[in-house]
Every structure is written in C-alpha cells, then in structure tokens.
Amino acid sequence: MNRLIKANYQNTAIFFTFFLLWFSIQFGRLVEDSVAFVLIISLGILHGANDLLILSKGKKDKKVFLKHLTIYLLIIFFCVIIFLLSPIVAIMLFILLSSYHFGEEHLGEKIVVNKLFNLIFYMSYGVFLFSMLFYESMSDVDEIMRELTTVTFLKSQIEMALIISSSFLVLASLYLVIKKNINLSMLLKEIFYFGLFFLVFKTCSLILGFAIYFILWHSIPSIINQVEFVYGDLTKENIISYVKKAIIYWIISILGLLAIYQFIPQMNLFSTIIFVVLFAVTAPHTWVMHRMKG
C-alpha cells in the first residue's frame, strides 16, 4: 500500500511542478520568491524537525539516546563555528552534504551497490542538480555569495562540476543497466526528471527553483519515509501525530531564523538567512537520515 502511495505521489509531484512552472511565468519575481520562502519555512524546515524522534526510535536505553543527542548538538555547534570562521568552507560543506542527502533520499531505495559506489553516485546526483541550478541563476548565486563571503563561484567552476558529475552519472548508470541493478524504464524516468528539473531551474528564480525541488521532490518524500519508519504505516492519523511532534522544533527553528534576521544586520537578503538556517540543520539531519536508512 505504501509503495503504491509513493508511486502516486510522484505523479502528484510532477503535476505541481508544472503548476509552479506556470505560476512562475504568470507572476513576478517578488511573488515567486515569497511563495518559495513560505514553502521552505513550512514544509522544508518541518521535514527535519523530527530528527530527535527518529533518533529515539527503538532506543529504550536513555544513555544511547543521550549519546546520539550529544552528537546531534555537537554537529550543529561545529557547523556554526565553521560558518563563523569561514563562510566559503561552510557553503562548500552545505552543497556537498545536501548533494549526498538529496541523492540518498531520491535513490536510496532504488540503487544499492556498495558503500563507496553509493556515496559517489548519490553525491554526483546532488552535485549535478546544484550545478544546473547555479548555472541557470548565476547572478542570484553571485549576490548571495558576495553577502556571505568575498568570493563567488566562477562560471567555469560550475561548468566543470556539471561535466564531472554528469559524466559519472552516465557511466555509472550504464554500468547499473548492464549489471541489471536497474532497468531501462527506471533510467529513462530519471532522465525525464532531470529534464524537468532543468526546465524548472531555467524558468524560475533561484529561490523558487530550489524550493520546487527541495519541497516536492525531497522534503515531502522524506516526510513520507519518516512517518513510515517511526509509526510503521502511512496513515492520516500517523501523519497528524508526526506533525504535532514536530511543531515545537519547527517553532524553535523559526525563532532562530528571526533572531538571525534581527541580530545580524549585515545579512540583508532573506535568502542568505535561509541558507544559514538550512546549513545549521542539514548536517545533523543528513546524519540522522543516514542512520535511519541504515
């Protein structure tokens, strides 16, 4: 039943992706970005708000849970320190961690070979996505980068990331098809998705393009998997319970976002503040999701 729900959700994601594409053409940049911010602040942050609930799943020993909680908080602490010491290093870590996390979430149930292959394949998937997004929104990326740090990405660097990641994806996909780890129809479906994402990134603003992928293709599928992991089944009651348990951590995240906006005046772009918050929660969330899937 849950497998059928996930399959049906992909059709829903495709529909709403095209709808938001149409939306971005009809309305101006301000409306686009406002909708994107609402999506990221609501469902985007919500999908990582139940990390502690996932860590506590099946952990009857309080010492084990406290150990995991300590690791979780230390990861956040080190992320903040890294950002304060070197924003460019923080940006690179955010991109690499998010790349792996996006790849693991999207492909983790479809492609399992070995740890090294999985790591490189998932990472390449995410790097290719980010490279497409950045390539189509160079001016917006420059604006955010210059607010965070004194350097920015060169067009040649993004092109190199595109070439390397796409080359590995092509070669690795052919290997998977030959070894019958995946079938041709699945490969064609993933190629279609990449084409759809390219159309989104080319048409929409940087923030809305990111939000469409982050919410429709990552956050909501992740919430579905989390509910299934915690409660054993995907029902309306379990989804409501999941949201109720996540609310307090979601509120804390929003308060943190507002605090950054108020007390760090040099950050004028709201998109930059969103990045800071996402970076602080991405690293520990990636660790928790990796443990969950393991």
N, C-alpha and C positions, 0 to 999 in steps of 0.2 A: 504493500500500500504506500509506504513512504517513498519507495523508488518511483512509483507512478506519480506521486505528488511532485517529486523533484523534476521529473521529465516534463510534467505540465507547467511547472514554474519556468522552465527555460523558454517555453512559448510565450508566457506572460512577460518575461524579461525582454524578449525580442519586440513584443508589441509596445511596451512602454519606452524602449529605446528609440523606436521610430517615432513614437508620440513626442518625446522630448526633443528629437531632431526637428520635427515640425515646429515645436514650441520655440526652439532657439531661432528659427528663421522668422517667425512671426513677431517676436518681441526683441527689444533692445538689450544691450549688454547689462544694464543695471538690473533688469528683471531676471535675466538669465542667471547672473551671479547670486542674486537674492534667493532664488529657488534652490540653487546649488548649496548655498550656505545652510539653508533650512534642512535640506536632506542630509548633509554631512553632520550637522549638530544633533539631529534627531536620530535617525536610523544608523548613521555612520558611527557615532560615539556609542550608541546603545549596544551595538554588536560586540563591543569589547568591554561592556560594563559588568558582565557576569563572570569575569575571569576567576574571581575568588570562589564562586560557587562551583566552577569546573574543577578548580584545584582541590576542593574539599570532597568531591565525588569519590565515594568509596574509601575515604581516609578516616577510619574510626580512631586512629591514634592521633591525638592532638599535637604531639611532638612533630610528627611528619608534616601535618598541615602548617604548623608554625614555621617549620624549616622552609617549606615552599613559599609561604607568605613573606618570609625574610628575603628570600632570593628575589621574589617579585618586586618588593620595595627597593632592594638594592639596585636592581636593573633600572628602575625609574630614576633613582638617585644618580647613578652613573651617567644616564642619558642627559640629565640636567647639567651635570658637571661638564660633560663633553661639549654640550651646546654653548655653555658659558666660556669655555676655553677656546673652542674652535668651531664656529658655526659651519664652516665648509666640511669639516670631518663629520659633523652631525648630519648634514644634508646627505652626504655620501652613504652614511650608515642607514639613514632613513630609506633611501632609494633601494639599497641592497636588501635590507630586511623586508621592506614592503614587497620587493620583487619576488623574493623567495616565498613570502607569506601568500601573495596572490597566486603564485604558481601552485603551491601546495594545496590551497583551498580549491582551486579550479580543477586541478589534475590529479590530486592525491588519491581519489577513488578509481581513477581510470588508468594511471600509469604508475606501476611499481616494479622496478627492476632491481636496483641495489642502492645503498645509501649515497654513494658518490654520484651515480648516474642521476638519481632523483634530485639531488642537491643542484647539480649543474643544469638539469632540464628545467626544474621549477624556477631557478634563478634566471635562466635565459628567457623564459616566458615573460616574467615580470619586467626584465630589463628591456625587452622588445616593446612591451606596452608603454613603459615610461618614455622610451626613445621616440616612439611615434607621437606621443602626446607632446613632448617637449619640442620636437621638430616642427610641429604644426602651430606651436604657440611660443615661438622664440622670444618675442617682445615681452610677453607677460612673464615668462620664466626669468628674463633678464631683470625685470622690475622687482620681482620677489627676491631674487638672488642678491641684488645690489642693496636691498634693505636689510638682508640678513648678514651679508658679508661684503667684502670689497671686490670679490671676483665673481665671474659668471661662467657659464658653460659656453664653449665655442661651438659653432655650427659643425665644424669638422669633428669635434669630440662626440657629438650626438650622432653624426653620420657613422662614425666608427663603431659606436655602441650598437647601432642598428645593423650594420653589416655583420659584426661578430655574433650577436645574439641570433639573428635570423639564419645565419649560416649553420650554427649549431642546431637550431630547431629543425631545419630542413634535413640535415644529415642524420640527426637522432631520430626524427620521425620516420625517415626511410628505413632505418635500422629496426625500429619498432614494428613497422609494417612487414618487413621481411621475416622477422622473428615471430610474427603473429602475436605480438603483445597487444597490438591494437589492430582494428580492421580499417579498411579503406574508407568506409562511410563515416567513421568517427573522425578520421583525419580530414576529410572534406568538410565536415561540420565545423571543426576547429578553424579551418581556413576561412570558412564563411564568417565565423565570429570575428576573426582578425580583420576581415574586410569591413565588417560592420563597425568595429571599434575605430578603424582608420577614418571612416566616413564621419563618425561622431567627433573625433578629435579635429578633423579638418573643418567641420561646420560650426562646432560650438566653441565657446570661450574656454580658456584653460580650466577654470574652476568648474564649469558645468560639464565639460568633457570628462574631467576626473571624477566628478560626482556621479555621473551616469554609470561609469564602470564600477566605482567604489561601492555604490549603493545597490544597483540592480544585479550586478554580476559577482559581487564579493560579499557585502555585508548581509544581505537577506539570505543567500545560500548558507552563509556561515551561521546565522541565527537558526536556520532550519536544522543544521547539523548539531548545533549546541543543544537545542531542545531535545533532539533525538538521543543525544549522549547522556544528558542529565536525567531525563524522565523515561527514556526507553521507547517513547512513541510520540508522534507528531499529532497532537490533538489541540482543539481550541482551548481547552482548559489548561493544558500544559504551556501553551504559548502565553496565555494570560499570566500564569504563575511565573514564567520566565521574566516577563516584562515587569511585574511587581517587584521581583527580587532585584532587578537591575536598576530600578528607579533611583535609589539612594546614591549609587555610584555614578549614575548619569548626572544627577544634580551636582555632585561634587566636581565632576569634570567641567560642567558648565560654569560653576563658580570659579574654578581655576582659570578658565578661558577669560571670564570677565575681569578677574584680578590682573591677568597679564595685560589686558587691554587698558586697564586703568593705571597700572603702576609702571609700565614700560612704555613711556610716551614716544620713544623713537620708532616704535613699530606703528606705522600709520596705516598699513594695509591690513585689512581684516583677514585676507588670505594668508598673510605671513603668520598671524597669530594662530590661525587654524593649523598651519604646518607645525608650529611649536607644540601645540597640544597633541596632535597626531603623532609626532615623533616621540613624545614622552610616554605615550601608551602603546605605540606599535611594537617596541622591543619586548616588553614583558608579555604583551598579548601574543606575539609570534611564538614566544617560548611556551606559553600555556597551550596554544593551539597545536604546537608540535607534540607536546606531551599527550594531549587529548587524542590525536590521531595515532600516536604510538601505542 
